[in-house]
Amino acid sequence: LRAQWHRDIETAGKHPYTEIAGEPALKLPRMYGTIPEKTIWLYWYHPQTCPNSANCVLSPKRQLLLDSIIHNKGSFRVELVHKDQVDEFVNYVELPFRWQELAPKLQQGAVTNALLARYGGVALDLCTCLLRPLDDYWNEMVAKGASF
């Protein structure tokens, strides 16, 4: 028992993030390198109707809004990220500690900020009705050298 205790003390603290999160801090997400900058990011989670990507049923209103974004995406790619897919796009070190315990709206803000920081693009809320493509606005911002 004493020998085990000494081994535990020797290894404790060498990789604190791994000990807490269960994975290395510098692990690149699976989707890294596959996402174009011109991406429209959406995050959606609801504990009853959309707990994960496989069991997500959007209300008719939310589905209509998503359809408007997809229909008017222009040259952008649309990524609807669900709670169980977040680690495919960002590393948990890019999110607030215990982000999964935040209210859904706060989760959305944390996730979309991390996505924008890593990949760029545009973040929209799933209450947005997109009536025309964002390409003209994007091109104007690029021409003016705008960056965030």
N, C-alpha and C positions, 0 to 999 in steps of 0.2 A: 504494500500500500504506500509506504513512504517513497519507494523508488518511482512509482507511478505519479505520485504528487510532484516529485522533483522534475520528471519529464514534462508534466503539464505546465509547470512554472517556466521551464526553459522554452517551450514552444508558444506560450501565451503572448500575445501582443506583437508577434512578428508580422502577422497579416490581419490587422484588426478589421478591415472592411470585409475580407473573406469570412472571418469569424461571425460577423453580424449578418451579412447579406447572403452568404453561402456561395458566392462566386467571386472571381477576381475583379478588382476595380477597373482594370484597363481592358476588359474584354469588349471587342467591337461587336455591335449588334449584327444580327444575321442579314438585315436589309441594307447595311452600310455599303455604299458603292453602287447601289442599284436604283437609287431614287434621283430623279432629275430635280433641278432647282425649281422649275416651274411646276410645283405641286400644290394643290389645294388640300390642306389638312383639316380633317374633322375628327373629333373624338366623341364617342357616345357610349354611355353606360347607364343602365337602369337596373336596379337589383331584381325586379320582378320580370320585366319585359325584355331586357337585354343584358343578362348577366355575363354573356361571353359571345364570341363571334359565331359559334355554332348554334346558339339558341337565342338569336336576336330577332324580335318582331317589332318593327317600328310602327308607330301609330299611323293611320292614313295621312294625317297632317305632316308628320316627320318624313314619311316616305315621299310625299309630294314635294317637300322642300329639298330632299336629297335628289330627287329626279330633276328638279330645276337646276341644281348645281351641276349634275352630270350632263344635262342637255346643253347648258351654256358654259361648259368648261373651256371652250376654245382650244388652245394648244396646251393647256394644263393637264396634268394627271391628277385624279381625285383619289385620295386615300382616306377611307373611313377606318379609323383605328379603334378597336375595342379594348377593354381592360386587359383581357388575356393575351393581347398581341403587342402590348407596349414594349416588352423586352425584345421584340424582333426589330424594333426601330431605334430605341435608345437604351443606354445602360442605366441601371437603377441609380448609379452614382450621380447621374444628371438630374435626378428628381429629388424632391424633398424627402428626407428620412420619414418613413412610415406614410408615404403618399397614398397608399391604398386605403388607409383609414380616413382620409379626408372626405368631405362631402363631394358628391359627383361633380358639382360645378367647380370646386377648387381642384379636383383631380384634372378636369379638363384644362384649366389654366396652366397647371404644372406641366402636363403632358404636351400641350401645344407649344408652350414656351421652349421646352426641351427639343421638340421636333424642329421648330424654327431655328433654334441655335445650331443644331447639327446639320440640317439639310437646306434651310432657307425655304422660300415659298410663301404661301398665304394661308393663314388660319381663319376658318369660318366656323361659326356656330351653326348647329343644325336647326336653328330657327331663322336662318337666312334664306330668302328667296332670291336666287341669282337670276336677274332678268336679261343680262347680256354678258358676254365674255369679259374677262379681266385683262385681256391681252393689250388693249390700247393703254390702259392705266400702267400696266407693267412696263411697256415699251417707253412710255413717257418718263417713268421713274429711272429706267436704265439710261436713257438719253441724257437725263439731268445729273447722272452720277449718284443718285440717291441710294443709300444703303442704311441698314438698321443694325 
